[in-house]
Amino acid sequence: MLILICLFGIQSTCQTFICIHFVPVLLPSSLLWCFKSTVYIVFWCYCIHRCRMWVENCRRADLEAKTAEQLNKHYRLCAKHFDPAMVCKTSLYRTVLKDTAIPTMFDLTSHLTNPHNRFRKQIKELTEEDIRKIKERRLAVSITQLMSKKDSTAEDSRTNDGDPQLSPEEKEFREYLHSLFKVVVLLGKQRIPLTTDRPAGVSEPDCRSNFQMLLHYHMNAGDAGLRKRFEGTAVNARHLSDAQQGQLLEVCESTVREEILMEVRDSRFFSLVTGDLVEFDGEKHLPLFLRFVNQRNLLREEFLDLLPFEESEQLLVEKLEGRLSDRWGLSMEDCRGHAHKATGTSTTKMKAVAVMLTEKYPLALHMPCSTTALNIHLANSLPFPNVQNVMEALRKIEAFFRRPSAQGELEKALASCFQGNEEKESALRQASRARWTEQHNVFDLMVDMLESLVLCMDNVRHNDGGRFPGDVVADAYSISEILADFEFVVTVVILKNTLTYTRAFGRNLQGETQEVFFAANSLTAVLHSLNEVIDNVDVYHEFWFEEAAGLAAELGVAAAVPRLFLRKQRSADPGDVQAEAYFKEYVTVPVMRGVIQEVEEMFSESNLKALKCLSLVPAVMGQMKFNTSEENNADVYRHDLPSPDTLPAELHCWRIKWKHRGKEVRLPTSIHETLQLPDVKFFPNVNSFLKVLSALPALRFDHDGEAAPASRRLRAYLEATPPAQRSRSMAVLHVNAHVRHDLDVMVDQYCRLYPEDEGEPTGEGEPTGEEEPAGEAEPAGEEEPAGEAEPAGEEEPMEEDTPTLTTTKTT
């Protein structure tokens, strides 16, 4: 039972005495009630200056030697001693004091006429010296508070309220910029180009751009800033040049990127992902993505920029490091993984880049990307012309069947080829509608549908009734020539049979967390199977070649050695070169060895240790009967933990927590679910460990409700935008449309980079002559100010009348 030892009798009331309560035990505030239910007991304040004033007002000499901490811990004060204006009753059960509350309501004279209570409260009698010191001290505190208040007010006026320091012209210009950025952001989110393709024979004033049309719409809708800026401007006048529109886009791009980088810096650890080469402005660029876990413990993959592709691997690595470290303020020492999606001739260069990054930053693990099926990644990484020819054909087929009419023609061909097998026809029809060229079993589907694909392409080539345009017919002819080739058929069959051993492994690797964990433990079996095939390659190749020859016979393709190889071997008799032996030496053996080498490199010992740390997820621990040993694999990220010395004890507590949970408690099945638990913060090492693991590029997005991976959003932008209309800044703005856009920050940044010209007239738009485009020669109108008597020192008195944004940069 808790007892309050008070320094006054129970029969006394707070209205008569200074009620200072001594509490030997620290009690919850809800239990600290006075004896009357309407009077509350308050804690002593922690502030040193206010604490001194409380003691002085109480006139208790025995409290002057106490520290603020001691007073707060052992003493309480009745709320009756405070002015009612200082007491805030936030609810029926909660009463608090204002921050500036000081006890002032005391009766310091009644004890003189009541001798029975003199021993209870020893009220200090103040001398003249004490009164003088108190006055001086309070005067000094008042002066300090007044000066501090003035400084804070001045600072607020400088930082938060900058309008009074701006001239009317500057205010008008900032409002004008605000409207412009609003239009640019709207166009960027909707993937609408600022400019339009002008038809031949149509003049520029007669064909206004999307940007100009939207400006007119805003003005007609009541935008005062734009209306004032462009009033009196010709209807068909061009308001901003392409260069000025480019400046607006660059500012929007940098602002959006900085918002993302702020989140990356807060999370610290990240993974670098590069996409396949894309074409912008007639040049090849490398998309850069970052994966990280934000402050809400959600996995994010964001698109940052497009890096010009360099022929030199060393130069490309230096540009990557410079972009991340020098320009974005990130440290490659905090990079915990990197993945590179490459196709065609860029595959070899990106593999070299990956090796350089891994050697320089050992903690940055090179892994496959979760957005690409493992079998497709393995096939893309094989630097053999026949394999790359197959992968290029897959990409062409994917692009061809994006047309709805072409998809319908393929389904007709499937129905024709599988008339007696409706079950298989239905399965292949469903697969053909779901991006089958990106699936783990893509080569199995290719073998099954090869005859239907050739028949479909032939039907499109014949083009009965002219149903297809010329470009579709040309694409069908090109794809048909590739498919009806014996080397292509053999390569597809060999890829299908070789990658069968990695298909289940790759599907598990991109599955649920439990599947990823067991995939990491099954790699030894996968490599054992592949090595067994290469040891008995003669037997396996014989069956595979027989399957390829049978498929080629169905297509009407003769089994033969490639013509290019025979041309190189002119001295040999063509009949001496057997097709089966040729494809064994130049296709089967290289493909098998290349797949084994790539799997061993992609899943090194460090990579497997990192994936085995997924046993921290409670569902995996339960699957393993809570008999896991994360300590053996934790060395990879030991230096990333806040308290690595306590990791063994913390892991033990983590296992015990879930092992002895209640029957109604469900085990979290993914890293995302585990990080969302409220009590995971009590396990700081486990929390940090899971965040680092979640950012690894090999793990998929395992939560709903968030934005799709940025690679898919960029791909959608590229598929929907013709190469001539693509813009790097517009791509960053559109792909990151979900990122917060602060128009005020954009305006501030623009004003720093491109300050408005001092001599530019405010409020006007175009030159008086409507037929003249902005920025050209000044019209020689009589209303022009005379230029003969120019003020001295003004070398350029005449400015464009267009409300342009100057292109002069300031350093």
VOGU-3710 file (C-alpha; in Angstrom, 3 decimals, decimal comma):
1> mliliclfgi> 0,000/0,000/0,000  1,399/3,352/-1,038  1,441/6,090/1,626  1,801/9,832/1,120  3,599/11,509/4,018  2,332/15,109/4,028  3,766/18,051/5,873  0,356/19,130/7,110  -2,551/17,582/8,962  -5,412/15,859/7,282
11> qstcqtfici> -7,875/18,351/8,690  -6,062/21,240/7,038  -6,942/22,545/3,601  -4,770/23,828/0,798  -6,436/27,211/0,974  -4,782/27,858/4,328  -1,330/26,362/4,062  1,451/25,877/1,593  0,893/22,220/0,751  4,221/20,706/-0,162
21> hfvpvllpss> 4,042/16,936/-0,111  7,045/14,720/0,397  6,755/11,462/-1,540  9,364/8,822/-0,600  8,284/6,569/-3,491  7,874/7,799/-7,093  4,190/7,336/-7,842  2,231/7,464/-11,086  0,657/10,818/-11,705  -2,798/9,214/-11,779
31> llwcfkstvy> -2,377/8,213/-8,089  -1,181/11,584/-6,847  -4,468/13,022/-5,701  -4,987/15,503/-2,904  -7,340/14,585/-0,088  -10,078/16,651/-1,666  -11,138/15,259/-5,031  -11,244/18,712/-6,611  -7,624/19,572/-5,765  -4,756/18,101/-7,738
41> ivfwcycihr> -1,121/17,494/-6,889  1,431/18,499/-9,526  5,023/17,427/-10,088  7,841/19,841/-9,424  9,162/21,302/-12,676  12,484/20,199/-14,139  13,530/23,612/-15,492  16,277/25,042/-13,266  15,191/28,691/-13,560  11,516/27,963/-12,976
51> crmwvencrr> 12,378/25,568/-10,148  14,290/28,355/-8,359  11,316/30,691/-8,742  8,965/28,009/-7,364  11,166/27,611/-4,278  11,410/31,362/-3,749  7,647/31,798/-3,962  7,047/28,921/-1,549  9,396/30,505/1,051  10,730/27,092/2,107
61> adleaktaeq> 14,291/27,400/3,333  14,682/23,628/3,612  14,114/23,277/-0,163  16,732/25,781/-1,331  19,537/23,233/-1,211  17,563/20,644/-3,212  18,262/20,093/-6,910  15,557/20,251/-9,540  15,750/16,491/-9,991  15,334/15,842/-6,271
71> lnkhyrlcak> 12,372/18,178/-6,044  10,702/16,545/-9,036  11,223/13,081/-7,637  10,255/13,577/-3,964  8,034/16,669/-3,715  4,623/17,698/-5,050  2,733/20,992/-5,021  -1,002/21,635/-4,843  -2,617/23,061/-7,959  -4,470/25,510/-5,691
81> hfdpamvckt> -1,289/27,585/-5,477  -1,410/28,383/-9,219  -3,481/30,945/-10,952  -6,512/29,157/-12,529  -5,452/30,566/-15,901  -2,255/28,522/-15,643  -4,118/25,209/-15,119  -5,400/23,323/-18,156  -7,856/20,480/-17,637  -7,532/18,534/-20,911
91> slyrtvlkdt> -10,016/15,860/-19,821  -11,952/14,589/-16,821  -8,938/12,626/-15,609  -6,041/14,746/-16,795  -4,962/18,165/-15,503  -1,725/19,813/-16,620  0,041/23,132/-16,124  1,144/25,537/-18,791  4,870/25,631/-19,549  5,230/29,074/-17,963
101> aiptmfdlts> 3,201/28,323/-14,826  4,624/29,666/-11,527  2,935/29,261/-8,102  1,859/32,672/-6,803  -1,225/32,074/-4,608  0,138/31,635/-1,074  -1,079/32,720/2,369  2,176/33,680/4,118  0,625/35,324/7,217  -2,019/32,963/8,662
111> hltnphnrfr> 0,600/30,809/10,394  1,507/33,757/12,616  -1,917/33,611/14,307  -2,068/29,791/14,373  0,778/28,557/16,571  -0,292/24,917/16,307  1,028/24,684/12,750  4,332/26,495/13,093  6,285/23,275/13,363  4,663/21,930/10,211
121> kqikelteed> 5,661/24,610/7,755  8,758/26,631/8,286  8,143/29,688/6,170  11,281/31,692/5,523  11,260/35,358/6,503  12,871/37,425/3,722  15,433/40,081/4,554  16,065/43,235/2,551  19,110/41,579/0,949  17,023/38,538/-0,062
131> irkikerrla> 14,354/40,747/-1,601  16,979/42,729/-3,550  18,625/39,563/-4,933  15,281/38,106/-5,941  14,348/41,295/-7,778  17,705/41,438/-9,592  17,527/37,787/-10,590  13,966/38,058/-11,876  14,800/41,256/-13,753  17,717/39,520/-15,460
141> vsitqlmskk> 15,524/36,559/-16,381  12,839/38,879/-17,761  15,377/40,776/-19,889  16,815/37,498/-21,218  13,372/36,178/-22,104  12,448/39,438/-23,799  15,616/39,462/-25,918  15,131/35,803/-26,806  11,570/36,515/-27,859  12,674/39,401/-30,059
151> dstaedsrtn> 15,404/37,278/-31,662  12,999/34,431/-32,355  10,453/36,860/-33,807  13,093/38,377/-36,075  14,293/34,946/-37,134  10,753/33,834/-37,908  10,212/36,932/-39,988  13,397/36,199/-41,923  12,784/32,502/-42,493  9,059/31,913/-42,485
161> dgdpqlspee> 7,702/35,164/-43,756  9,921/36,293/-46,588  7,189/38,157/-48,445  7,763/41,525/-46,736  11,326/41,536/-48,056  10,211/40,915/-51,633  9,342/43,704/-54,000  5,959/43,626/-55,780  7,728/42,599/-59,000  9,452/39,680/-57,248
171> kefreylhsl> 6,205/38,531/-55,668  4,518/38,646/-59,036  7,344/36,700/-60,644  7,211/33,973/-57,956  3,461/33,609/-58,402  4,073/33,328/-62,132  6,682/30,583/-61,568  4,330/28,782/-59,207  1,711/28,595/-61,948  4,261/27,407/-64,511
181> fkvvvllgkq> 5,518/24,596/-62,260  1,944/23,558/-61,534  1,402/23,085/-65,264  4,699/21,223/-65,780  4,027/18,833/-62,878  0,550/18,100/-64,205  1,894/17,287/-67,667  4,659/15,142/-66,174  2,313/13,072/-64,015  0,053/12,401/-67,003
191> riplttdrpa> 2,970/11,593/-69,333  2,002/14,385/-71,731  4,940/15,931/-73,634  5,312/19,673/-73,358  5,765/20,082/-77,108  3,853/18,553/-80,005  4,946/17,356/-83,412  4,142/20,114/-85,894  2,675/18,790/-89,167  4,473/19,709/-92,345
201> gvsepdcrsn> 3,339/22,991/-93,795  1,850/24,275/-90,526  3,505/27,295/-88,962  4,429/27,304/-85,287  1,874/29,954/-84,166  -0,915/27,855/-85,728  0,134/24,682/-83,869  0,436/25,446/-80,185  2,112/23,019/-77,807  0,453/21,135/-74,962
211> fqmllhyhmn> 2,235/23,380/-72,493  0,933/26,556/-74,134  -2,597/25,207/-74,412  -2,641/24,318/-70,714  -1,341/27,776/-69,831  -4,257/29,318/-71,703  -6,630/26,959/-69,914  -5,278/28,066/-66,519  -5,609/31,713/-67,479  -9,195/31,207/-68,594
221> agdaglrkrf> -9,885/29,332/-65,354  -8,883/32,397/-63,337  -5,153/32,080/-62,649  -4,368/35,669/-61,684  -0,596/35,262/-61,910  -0,656/34,005/-65,482  -3,413/36,403/-66,541  -1,498/39,434/-65,271  1,706/38,180/-66,857  0,268/37,556/-70,293
231> egtavnarhl> -2,460/40,167/-70,583  -2,162/42,016/-73,842  -0,248/39,118/-75,400  -1,148/37,881/-78,854  -3,387/34,812/-78,812  -1,081/32,781/-81,027  2,140/34,009/-79,396  4,635/31,576/-77,968  5,187/32,269/-74,273  8,285/30,181/-73,463
241> sdaqqgqlle> 11,068/28,817/-75,634  12,157/25,174/-75,616  15,246/26,068/-73,588  13,158/27,773/-70,917  10,780/24,828/-70,752  13,810/22,580/-70,363  14,910/24,670/-67,382  11,548/24,158/-65,722  11,770/20,408/-66,300  15,302/20,222/-64,886
251> vcestvreei> 14,235/21,988/-61,701  11,248/19,640/-61,296  13,510/16,640/-61,865  16,120/17,705/-59,313  13,473/18,536/-56,695  11,790/15,145/-57,025  15,139/13,354/-56,933  16,186/15,203/-53,790  12,983/14,107/-52,041  13,886/10,477/-52,763
261> lmevrdsrff> 17,530/10,921/-51,751  16,473/12,367/-48,404  14,641/9,119/-47,672  17,638/7,062/-48,791  19,981/9,031/-46,517  17,631/8,545/-43,587  17,560/4,788/-44,134  21,351/4,705/-44,772  21,621/1,255/-46,406  20,555/0,718/-50,008
271> slvtgdlvef> 21,073/-1,472/-53,065  21,939/-0,319/-56,580  20,017/-1,712/-59,550  20,668/-0,860/-63,191  18,188/-1,599/-65,956  18,571/-2,518/-69,582  19,812/0,162/-71,952  17,188/2,630/-73,181  17,332/5,246/-75,918  16,946/8,953/-75,134
281> dgekhlplfl> 17,844/11,739/-77,535  19,410/9,240/-79,914  21,879/7,913/-77,301  21,998/4,854/-75,077  21,434/5,432/-71,363  21,626/3,221/-68,312  18,649/3,544/-65,896  19,658/3,794/-62,230  17,386/2,534/-59,436  17,844/2,432/-55,661
291> rfvnqrnllr> 16,210/-0,084/-53,304  15,884/0,809/-49,629  13,617/0,499/-46,590  12,089/3,839/-45,616  11,229/5,158/-42,157  7,871/3,368/-42,258  9,730/0,058/-42,721  8,422/-0,318/-46,276  10,572/-1,548/-49,143  10,958/1,009/-51,927
301> eefldllpfe> 12,543/0,865/-55,372  12,835/4,296/-56,966  14,093/5,544/-60,313  16,784/8,201/-59,926  18,400/9,012/-63,260  19,628/7,922/-66,678  23,402/7,562/-66,981  25,013/7,883/-70,447  26,385/4,488/-71,365  30,135/4,346/-71,828
311> eseqllvekl> 32,108/1,844/-73,837  34,818/1,582/-71,177  33,873/-0,494/-68,113  36,295/1,428/-65,887  34,871/4,777/-66,981  31,341/3,515/-66,381  32,219/2,438/-62,832  33,786/5,835/-62,137  30,662/7,602/-63,412  28,457/5,419/-61,233
321> egrlsdrwgl> 30,523/6,201/-58,140  30,651/9,892/-58,974  26,904/10,095/-59,495  26,123/8,338/-56,199  28,797/9,919/-54,014  29,656/13,337/-55,404  26,305/14,457/-56,799  23,819/12,614/-54,583  25,696/12,576/-51,286  25,487/8,796/-50,793
331> smedcrghah> 28,316/6,515/-49,725  29,081/3,355/-51,647  30,256/1,907/-48,333  26,560/1,752/-47,385  25,632/-0,154/-50,556  24,676/-3,715/-49,595  23,776/-5,147/-52,974  23,811/-4,489/-56,695  22,069/-6,086/-59,658  22,356/-5,384/-63,370
341> katgtsttkm> 19,800/-6,242/-66,008  21,499/-6,359/-69,399  20,791/-7,832/-72,809  22,682/-8,214/-76,048  26,143/-6,733/-76,407  25,933/-4,822/-73,112  25,868/-8,069/-71,109  29,639/-8,540/-71,106  30,294/-4,925/-70,096  27,815/-4,998/-67,224
351> kavavmltek> 29,296/-8,260/-65,920  32,688/-6,571/-65,858  31,165/-3,586/-64,043  29,642/-5,935/-61,464  32,999/-7,624/-60,858  34,735/-4,254/-60,340  32,087/-3,060/-57,887  32,238/-6,304/-55,898  36,032/-6,188/-55,666  35,979/-2,568/-54,510
361> yplalhmpcs> 33,015/-2,917/-52,131  32,881/-6,509/-50,760  29,726/-5,847/-48,709  27,829/-4,921/-51,889  26,688/-8,400/-52,934  26,146/-9,055/-56,631  22,746/-10,748/-57,007  20,098/-11,304/-59,681  17,264/-8,812/-59,796  13,882/-9,901/-58,443
371> ttalnihlan> 12,032/-8,326/-61,381  13,668/-10,718/-63,882  13,168/-14,491/-63,916  16,378/-16,320/-63,035  16,348/-18,462/-66,199  16,006/-15,344/-68,368  18,859/-13,720/-66,453  21,056/-16,778/-66,951  20,300/-16,906/-70,680  20,973/-13,185/-71,088
381> slpfpnvqnv> 24,339/-13,577/-69,353  25,591/-16,211/-71,827  27,825/-14,373/-74,340  27,156/-16,733/-77,266  25,714/-15,396/-80,558  23,196/-18,217/-80,978  21,847/-17,738/-77,435  21,667/-13,957/-77,846  19,821/-14,523/-81,129  17,174/-16,510/-79,237
391> mealrkieaf> 16,817/-13,796/-76,568  16,517/-11,081/-79,212  13,794/-13,116/-80,922  11,913/-13,319/-77,602  12,012/-9,548/-77,256  10,742/-9,089/-80,804  7,928/-11,580/-80,198  6,940/-9,754/-77,013  6,793/-6,400/-78,822  4,886/-7,948/-81,740
401> frrpsaqgel> 2,093/-9,429/-79,621  1,365/-6,212/-77,771  -0,970/-5,535/-80,666  -4,442/-6,959/-79,929  -4,934/-8,093/-83,514  -1,684/-10,069/-83,430  -2,705/-11,769/-80,181  -5,936/-12,893/-81,792  -4,035/-14,359/-84,738  -1,822/-16,368/-82,330
411> ekalascfqg> -4,865/-17,838/-80,595  -6,243/-18,935/-83,974  -2,923/-20,636/-84,729  -2,966/-22,407/-81,334  -6,473/-23,705/-82,008  -5,337/-25,007/-85,399  -2,224/-26,775/-84,063  -3,857/-28,348/-80,973  -7,206/-29,443/-82,333  -7,083/-32,789/-80,536
421> neekesalrq> -5,724/-31,488/-77,243  -8,047/-28,817/-75,881  -6,469/-28,884/-72,417  -3,025/-27,969/-73,701  -4,489/-25,418/-76,097  -6,294/-23,689/-73,231  -3,164/-23,682/-71,056  -1,031/-22,186/-73,840  -3,711/-19,609/-74,670  -3,791/-18,440/-71,053
431> asrarwteqh> 0,007/-18,330/-70,904  0,222/-16,285/-74,116  -1,950/-13,568/-72,540  0,219/-13,141/-69,425  3,644/-11,955/-70,660  4,869/-15,500/-71,229  8,227/-14,225/-72,485  9,055/-13,167/-68,903  8,112/-16,389/-67,112  10,460/-18,902/-65,515
441> nvfdlmvdml> 9,329/-21,573/-68,002  9,679/-19,328/-71,046  11,757/-21,845/-73,008  9,301/-24,667/-72,324  6,516/-22,451/-73,638  8,615/-21,471/-76,634  9,146/-25,131/-77,595  5,445/-25,908/-77,136  4,263/-22,877/-79,143  6,986/-22,782/-81,789
451> eslvlcmdnv> 4,833/-24,388/-84,485  1,916/-22,092/-83,637  4,190/-19,041/-83,712  5,514/-19,910/-87,171  1,968/-20,488/-88,448  0,829/-17,170/-86,952  3,707/-15,250/-88,569  3,032/-16,874/-91,946  -0,646/-15,885/-91,773  0,288/-12,291/-90,988
461> rhndggrfpg> 2,839/-12,281/-93,810  0,229/-13,394/-96,330  -2,051/-10,607/-95,037  -5,237/-11,809/-96,710  -7,619/-8,907/-97,123  -4,998/-6,344/-96,063  -5,937/-6,578/-92,380  -2,451/-5,685/-91,129  -0,404/-2,559/-91,885  2,946/-2,739/-93,596
471> dvvadaysis> 5,107/-2,449/-90,475  3,310/-5,396/-88,838  3,815/-7,525/-91,938  7,515/-6,616/-92,028  7,940/-7,557/-88,363  6,161/-10,865/-88,935  8,465/-11,653/-91,863  11,566/-10,905/-89,773  10,394/-13,072/-86,857  9,364/-15,911/-89,175
481> eiladfefvv> 12,836/-16,041/-90,749  14,403/-16,300/-87,291  12,074/-19,051/-86,044  12,359/-21,217/-89,163  16,071/-21,843/-88,655  17,528/-25,141/-87,414  20,199/-23,453/-85,271  17,469/-21,464/-83,512  15,419/-24,615/-82,886  18,391/-26,546/-81,452
491> tvvilkntlt> 19,423/-23,637/-79,226  15,902/-23,259/-77,797  15,661/-26,984/-77,044  19,079/-27,039/-75,355  18,229/-23,959/-73,269  14,936/-25,556/-72,238  16,562/-28,774/-71,051  19,561/-27,102/-69,405  17,569/-24,501/-67,484  15,048/-27,081/-66,307
501> ytrafgrnlq> 17,426/-27,763/-63,403  17,370/-24,114/-62,290  13,680/-23,409/-62,979  12,331/-24,504/-59,583  15,291/-22,882/-57,822  14,647/-19,558/-59,566  10,904/-19,677/-58,861  11,561/-20,275/-55,162  14,174/-17,523/-55,108  11,505/-15,003/-56,126
511> getqevffaa> 8,762/-16,522/-53,997  7,771/-16,156/-50,355  10,413/-15,694/-47,672  10,263/-19,347/-46,643  10,781/-20,415/-50,248  13,798/-18,117/-50,607  15,352/-19,563/-47,459  14,936/-23,153/-48,647  16,168/-22,193/-52,131  19,428/-20,970/-50,566
521> nsltavlhsl> 19,816/-24,346/-48,895  19,050/-26,279/-52,105  21,731/-24,696/-54,287  24,132/-27,556/-53,658  21,655/-30,010/-55,170  21,141/-27,767/-58,210  24,856/-27,553/-58,906  25,206/-31,303/-58,388  22,555/-31,947/-61,069  24,179/-29,570/-63,547
531> nevidnvdvy> 27,607/-31,120/-63,011  26,144/-34,579/-63,534  24,772/-33,460/-66,905  28,099/-32,014/-68,009  29,861/-35,238/-66,968  27,478/-37,257/-69,157  26,984/-34,672/-71,866  27,181/-37,223/-74,705  24,108/-39,095/-73,504  22,071/-35,997/-72,682
541> hefwfeeaag> 22,974/-34,233/-75,926  21,876/-37,205/-77,974  18,349/-37,029/-76,537  18,214/-33,251/-76,822  19,338/-33,241/-80,454  16,779/-35,893/-81,309  14,048/-33,719/-79,762  15,241/-30,676/-81,743  15,339/-32,637/-85,014  11,768/-33,870/-84,476
551> laaelgvaaa> 10,537/-30,314/-83,775  12,334/-29,002/-86,867  10,719/-31,722/-89,000  7,265/-30,535/-87,867  8,220/-27,030/-89,023  9,591/-28,266/-92,327  13,144/-27,192/-91,452  16,050/-29,430/-92,472  18,705/-30,377/-89,914  21,910/-28,739/-91,104
561> vprlflrkqr> 25,054/-27,052/-89,910  24,865/-23,226/-89,966  25,874/-21,746/-93,286  28,248/-19,247/-91,674  30,256/-22,045/-90,062  30,603/-23,874/-93,412  31,854/-20,698/-95,056  34,603/-20,420/-92,464  35,552/-24,082/-92,983  36,078/-23,899/-96,751
571> sadpgdvqae> 38,910/-26,419/-96,766  36,747/-29,140/-95,210  34,123/-31,150/-97,032  30,639/-30,046/-95,916  29,616/-33,676/-95,639  32,323/-34,333/-93,049  30,770/-31,952/-90,516  27,995/-33,739/-88,632  25,210/-31,535/-87,268  24,913/-33,453/-83,989
581> ayfkeyvtvp> 28,640/-33,170/-83,234  28,695/-29,523/-84,219  25,846/-28,494/-81,909  27,304/-30,524/-79,066  30,650/-28,726/-79,301  29,372/-25,208/-80,066  26,030/-25,074/-78,219  25,426/-27,759/-75,577  28,818/-27,798/-73,846  29,299/-23,969/-73,807
591> vmrgviqeve> 25,752/-23,410/-72,547  26,123/-25,963/-69,744  29,465/-24,584/-68,598  28,253/-20,983/-68,858  25,163/-21,699/-66,737  27,208/-23,471/-64,050  29,746/-20,638/-63,905  27,056/-17,965/-63,709  25,188/-19,768/-60,916  28,371/-20,184/-58,874
601> emfsesnlka> 29,253/-16,491/-59,299  25,775/-15,190/-58,560  25,398/-17,325/-55,433  28,754/-17,149/-53,736  29,304/-18,077/-50,103  28,611/-14,508/-48,927  25,373/-14,373/-50,907  24,162/-17,664/-49,471  24,993/-16,546/-45,927  22,927/-13,420/-46,433
611> lkclslvpav> 19,954/-15,402/-47,773  20,185/-17,927/-44,943  19,802/-15,053/-42,472  16,154/-15,009/-43,544  15,685/-17,535/-40,723  15,150/-14,414/-38,581  11,613/-14,280/-39,994  9,383/-15,997/-37,394  7,585/-18,219/-39,944  10,926/-19,621/-41,123
621> mgqmkfntse> 11,991/-20,182/-37,526  8,769/-22,078/-36,897  9,319/-24,186/-40,010  12,761/-25,082/-38,665  11,293/-25,929/-35,205  13,112/-22,853/-33,806  16,398/-24,680/-34,248  18,196/-22,027/-36,275  21,701/-20,615/-36,031  21,703/-17,075/-37,396
631> ennadvyrhd> 24,894/-16,288/-35,463  26,937/-18,341/-37,939  25,720/-16,237/-40,878  25,570/-12,840/-39,157  29,217/-12,002/-39,808  28,310/-10,587/-43,222  26,528/-7,579/-41,702  27,947/-7,571/-38,179  29,336/-4,043/-38,506  25,936/-2,713/-39,613
641> lpspdtlpae> 24,284/-3,595/-36,300  23,830/-1,036/-33,510  24,989/-3,468/-30,754  26,846/-6,395/-32,329  28,182/-7,609/-28,961  24,680/-8,323/-27,693  23,564/-10,073/-30,888  23,729/-13,690/-29,544  21,666/-12,829/-26,467  19,190/-10,830/-28,534
651> lhcwrikwkh> 18,744/-13,651/-31,053  18,117/-16,059/-28,203  15,409/-13,772/-26,791  13,939/-13,406/-30,283  13,611/-17,180/-30,662  12,158/-17,608/-27,192  9,604/-14,853/-27,855  8,140/-16,692/-30,826  8,623/-20,215/-29,536  6,520/-19,527/-26,422
661> rgkevrlpts> 3,915/-17,339/-28,092  0,210/-17,791/-27,496  -1,785/-20,188/-29,632  -3,769/-17,328/-31,140  -0,593/-15,484/-32,294  0,220/-16,023/-35,984  3,841/-16,146/-37,077  4,771/-13,351/-39,535  5,627/-14,885/-42,899  7,718/-12,109/-44,480
671> ihetlqlpdv> 10,241/-9,438/-43,635  7,627/-6,769/-44,257  5,199/-8,275/-41,734  7,976/-8,688/-39,189  9,147/-5,080/-39,514  5,579/-3,833/-39,013  5,361/-5,458/-35,577  5,264/-2,828/-32,808  7,665/-4,716/-30,523  10,395/-5,275/-33,120
681> kffpnvnsfl> 11,932/-1,995/-31,955  12,886/-3,728/-28,699  15,229/-5,928/-30,766  17,454/-3,279/-32,431  19,912/-5,757/-33,956  17,153/-7,896/-35,458  15,404/-4,770/-36,743  18,560/-3,490/-38,471  19,357/-6,957/-39,814  15,931/-7,335/-41,421
691> kvlsalpalr> 16,096/-3,878/-43,009  19,419/-4,669/-44,679  18,154/-8,045/-45,902  14,938/-6,553/-47,254  16,867/-4,151/-49,505  18,763/-6,964/-51,269  17,860/-6,910/-54,979  17,151/-10,668/-55,116  14,126/-10,414/-52,785  10,777/-9,529/-54,263
701> fdhdgeaapa> 8,290/-6,906/-53,082  6,236/-8,879/-50,579  3,690/-6,259/-49,488  0,647/-4,712/-51,080  -0,619/-1,171/-51,216  2,681/0,429/-52,203  3,808/1,746/-55,557  4,982/-0,869/-58,049  8,738/-1,239/-58,585  10,115/1,716/-60,503
711> srrlraylea> 11,493/-0,565/-63,228  7,943/-1,512/-64,226  6,819/2,114/-64,190  9,770/3,128/-66,386  9,006/0,289/-68,738  5,396/1,434/-69,043  6,614/4,968/-69,822  8,982/3,710/-72,535  6,359/1,464/-74,133  3,807/4,276/-74,284
721> tppaqrsrsm> 6,150/7,068/-75,421  7,702/7,193/-78,918  11,507/7,672/-78,900  11,190/11,123/-80,491  9,016/12,387/-77,599  11,035/10,926/-74,720  12,592/13,273/-72,207  14,918/12,333/-69,362  13,430/14,897/-67,004  9,886/13,961/-67,971
731> avlhvnahvr> 10,697/10,278/-67,357  11,939/11,000/-63,819  8,893/13,170/-63,151  6,387/10,632/-64,484  7,905/7,480/-62,969  8,082/9,221/-59,563  4,607/10,754/-59,765  3,831/9,341/-56,297  6,670/11,349/-54,723  5,664/14,579/-52,988
741> hdldvmvdqy> 6,008/17,623/-55,258  6,659/20,861/-53,380  6,028/23,750/-55,761  7,460/26,327/-53,359  10,775/24,447/-53,237  10,810/24,369/-57,041  10,232/28,106/-57,192  13,030/28,778/-54,691  15,449/26,558/-56,570  14,595/28,156/-59,896
751> crlypedege> 15,127/31,644/-58,467  18,571/30,574/-57,237  19,608/28,994/-60,528  17,975/31,394/-62,989  17,363/34,811/-61,382  14,978/37,115/-63,252  16,664/39,746/-65,407  16,606/43,155/-63,765  15,649/44,934/-66,985  12,770/42,649/-67,900
761> ptgegeptge> 9,410/44,386/-67,930  6,851/42,927/-65,557  3,352/41,946/-66,510  3,772/42,069/-70,299  4,093/39,113/-72,587  4,970/39,323/-76,254  6,226/42,067/-78,539  3,663/44,448/-79,889  3,872/42,915/-83,355  1,959/39,648/-83,201
771> eepageaepa> 3,682/38,160/-86,204  7,112/38,227/-84,558  8,117/35,231/-82,416  9,486/35,982/-78,989  13,186/36,476/-78,642  13,915/37,745/-82,178  14,553/41,279/-83,404  12,643/44,076/-81,679  9,861/45,598/-83,808  10,562/49,146/-84,808
781> geeepageae> 7,360/50,644/-83,425  6,915/54,312/-82,623  5,865/53,413/-79,103  9,341/52,056/-78,304  11,344/54,109/-75,851  13,935/56,183/-77,624  17,304/54,535/-77,715  19,326/57,576/-78,617  19,739/58,948/-75,115  20,497/55,808/-73,147
791> pageeepmee> 21,578/56,153/-69,549  25,284/55,725/-69,108  26,436/52,252/-68,138  23,376/50,374/-69,483  24,791/48,338/-72,322  21,579/46,366/-72,966  18,641/48,644/-72,313  16,292/46,764/-74,611  14,923/43,460/-73,364  12,502/41,012/-74,901
801> dtptltttkt> 8,954/41,900/-74,122  8,203/38,199/-73,700  7,832/37,188/-70,027  10,756/34,854/-70,383  12,760/33,064/-67,742  16,355/34,014/-68,278  18,728/31,213/-69,182  21,715/32,732/-67,410  22,995/30,474/-64,631  24,578/31,791/-61,490
811> t> 27,280/29,977/-59,659
//
